[in-house]
Amino acid sequence: MDPVTVSVKIGRPREEVFAYLADIANHLEFSDHYLEQFRLTRLDSYGQGAGARFKLRAPLQRFGWSDMTFSVVEPPHRIVAVGRGGKFNRIRTTAIWTLDVAPGGGTEVEYMLESEPVFPTDRLVEALSGQRGWFKRKLRKALSRLQAILEENEDRGARATVAGV
């Protein structure tokens, strides 16, 4: 899937937004409308090496399990997560959060997600199921919820724990 990019301006300092995003356990709070069974992969959910395994609630998704791990954490500017999903975990995914100081104060958060299907059949399934448009809608809503959580402490979902307990 070609990269899907969405962005939002959040009226909080960049360091505060970064600290929230660098804890992968927080991601379920603003993404639970399209992710389920979110489980941490280690006790320490903050920083490089933190990861999670989850199931996507995507249309026509027979193999919805995916994972992601923070591979690069550069405070307070960038977080890169790499992962795999799909049948036999053969589809590589990359997610990048970029945080910049917004004009007039606050933080501009840009989120980019892309996948690299291995086989032509995987690419065909992505194209026919409309995954790019589906992800764009879900990611826009996720960033909107992130904004509500950080600015107004509203619209919070459940925070993830180890083994989903």
Residue pairs with C-beta under 8 A, 6 or more apart in sequence:
1 114
1 115
1 117
1 126
1 131
1 132
1 135
2 114
2 132
3 112
3 113
3 114
4 112
4 113
4 114
4 132
4 135
4 136
4 139
5 110
5 111
5 112
6 110
6 111
6 136
6 139
6 140
6 143
7 108
7 109
7 110
7 111
7 143
8 108
8 109
8 143
8 144
8 146
8 147
9 102
9 106
9 107
9 108
9 109
9 147
10 17
10 102
10 106
10 107
10 108
10 109
10 146
10 147
10 150
10 151
11 105
11 106
11 151
12 106
12 107
12 150
12 151
13 106
13 107
14 76
14 77
14 99
14 100
14 101
14 107
15 75
15 76
16 150
17 76
17 99
17 107
17 109
17 150
18 75
18 76
18 77
18 79
18 99
19 76
20 26
20 149
20 150
21 27
21 79
21 97
21 99
21 109
22 46
22 47
22 50
22 70
22 73
22 75
22 79
23 45
23 46
23 50
24 40
24 45
24 46
24 50
24 51
24 52
24 68
24 70
24 81
24 160
25 40
25 45
25 52
25 159
25 160
25 161
26 159
26 160
27 38
27 52
27 160
28 35
28 38
28 52
28 54
28 157
28 158
28 159
28 160
29 145
29 149
29 156
29 157
29 158
29 159
30 142
30 143
30 145
30 146
30 149
30 155
30 157
31 38
31 138
31 142
31 145
31 157
32 38
32 157
32 158
33 138
33 141
33 142
33 145
33 157
34 56
34 57
34 58
34 138
34 142
35 54
35 55
35 56
35 57
36 54
36 55
36 57
37 54
37 55
37 164
38 52
38 53
38 54
38 160
38 164
39 52
39 53
39 54
39 160
39 162
39 163
39 164
40 50
40 51
40 52
40 160
40 161
40 162
40 163
41 50
41 51
41 52
41 53
41 67
41 69
42 49
42 50
42 51
42 162
43 162
44 50
45 160
47 70
47 73
48 70
48 71
48 72
48 73
49 69
49 70
50 69
50 70
51 67
51 68
51 69
51 70
51 83
52 67
52 68
52 160
53 65
53 66
53 67
54 65
54 66
54 67
55 64
55 65
55 66
56 64
56 65
56 66
56 85
57 64
58 64
58 129
58 131
58 134
59 129
59 130
59 134
60 125
60 128
60 129
61 129
62 87
63 85
63 86
63 87
63 88
64 85
65 85
65 89
66 83
66 84
66 85
66 86
66 89
66 93
67 83
67 84
67 85
67 89
68 81
68 82
68 83
68 93
68 95
69 81
69 82
69 83
70 79
70 80
70 81
71 80
71 81
71 82
72 78
72 79
72 80
73 79
73 80
76 99
77 98
77 99
77 100
78 96
78 97
78 98
78 99
79 96
79 97
80 94
80 95
80 96
81 94
81 95
81 96
82 92
82 93
82 94
82 95
83 92
83 93
83 94
83 95
84 90
84 91
84 92
84 93
85 91
85 93
85 115
86 117
86 122
87 122
90 118
90 119
90 122
91 115
91 116
91 117
91 118
91 122
92 115
92 116
92 118
93 113
93 114
93 115
93 116
94 112
94 113
94 114
94 115
94 116
95 111
95 112
95 113
96 110
96 111
96 112
97 109
97 110
97 111
98 109
98 110
98 111
98 112
99 107
99 108
99 109
99 110
100 107
100 108
100 110
101 107
101 108
102 108
109 143
109 146
111 139
111 142
111 143
113 135
113 139
115 126
117 123
117 125
117 126
126 132
145 155
145 157
148 154
148 155
149 155
149 156
